[in-house]
Amino acid sequence: MQRLCLGDEVLVIAGSERGKRGKILAFGAGKERVFVEGLNLATKHQKSRQEKTPGQKIQKPMSIHVSKVALIDPKTAQPTRPKFITTSSGRVRQGRKSLQDIPSLIRKKAK
C-alpha cells in the first residue's frame, strides 16, 4: 500500500502552486510524480498541422514530485501523514489525528 493513491485529495506544500488543493489524476515517472487536477499547468504552443487547422495554445498538466504534496484527511480537512494499520482485511491507511480510515482506490500504471 502506498502513501498516496489515485483520487486522493492533496495539498501542495512547496513550489509555485503552494497552498492549493486538488485530486490526483495519475501517476508518472516511476510512481514518484503525480498529476494533480488543475494544478501545475504549462502552456504548450501547438503549430498548425494543416492549412485548415490553426495553431493554438494548450494548457497541459505537468507532474509534481510526491514529496511536494501532502495527503488531506477527509474528516479534518487538514494535511496529514497517514499511518498504516494491519487488520484482518489487509493494510489500511489511517489519519494520525482523526484515526479515521482513508479509503484508497486502485492505482493506475504510469503513463
Phi, psi and omega in degrees: 000135182263161180294320179244143179229164180300133179091354178291146173271131183231160176245131177280124186254355180208154176101188184290338180262018184304134178092353181266153182244154176188173179261148178284123180267321184199166175249151179212166175052063176072025177065019176256001179230148181233150173256120183254136184301119175077007182240154177058051180273137176245146179268123179250130178268116183259125181284150179289135184266328179230169180294330184282329183263122180281162173290159182204166175258133182240134173275116183243127178289137177249157185280159177235140179292145185296337179287347182263003179234152178234138179291139177265128176288125183296333182279312184268345183059028177243154178294144182212157170258118185289146170252156185250127180247133177267121179242182179294334180270355180128194180279139182230139174277142181222141176290144183292317183273318185277339183057028178259142179295139177255115182293148179233140177265170179291138182278133178270156178288159179294153181291000000 
